[in-house]
Amino acid sequence: MIHMEVALESAQKRIGNVIRKKRLELGLSQEDLAEECEVHRTYIGSIERGERNISLLNILRVSKALKIKASELLSLAKL
């Protein structure tokens, strides 16, 4: 059970790192991305730090705002 929790936490960190990298490549602030995704800025920050388990709906919103397919976002995070 502990191994699965570690793997899930690692997945959250990996997707957060990819989101941060893509956001910065587009020159967007966390606030800009949050506004585009219709979520709070602190939510974006917590996703990027791997503290949140991002929902499917928000993966779709974020990937659209980052101008990439959700499948590409997940692939870049090795998920």
N, C-alpha and C positions, 0 to 999 in steps of 0.2 A: 504494500500500500504506500509506503513512504517513497519508494522508487517512482511510482506513478505521480505523486505530488511534486517531486523534484522535476520530472519530465514536463509536467504541465507548467510549472513555474518558469522553466527554461524556455518553453514555447512562448509564454507571455513576454519574456524579455527579448526574445528574438524578433517577434513581430513588432514590439515597441521600438527596437533599434532600427528596423527597416522603415517604419513610419517616420521616425525622426530624420533618418538619412534622406528619404525622399522629400520630406517637408523642407529641409534645408536646401536641397538641390533646386527646389522651386522658389526659394527665397521667401517662404511663408513663415510667419511667426506662429506660435502655438495659438494665439488669439485669432489670427486669420484662418487657420485650419479649423478651429473650433466653430467659428462663425459659418464657414462653408458647410460644415457637417451638422450644424444646429445642435451643438453640445456645448458645455461649459469648458472654458480654457483649462481649468484644473483637471478635467476629465482627460483631455489630450495629454497633459503632463503625466498623469498617473499611468496612462497606457504606454507612453514612451519609456517610462521607468520600469515597466513590467509589473506594476502593482495591481493592474485591473485585468480581469478576464473580459476582453472585448467581445461584444455580441456579434452575431452574424449581420444584423442590420447595420451596426456601426462599422463593421469591416467593409460593407458595401458603400456606406457613406464616405468613409475615409479614402477608400481606393478611388472612388469617383472624384473626390476633391484633389487627390494626388495624380489624377489623370493616368491611372493604370488599372488593369483588370484586377478584380479581387483574387483571381487565381494566380496572377503574377505576384501580388503582394504576399500571398501564402507561400508561393514557391521560393521567393527571395528569402523568406524567413525559414526555409527548409521544413515546411509543415505539410 
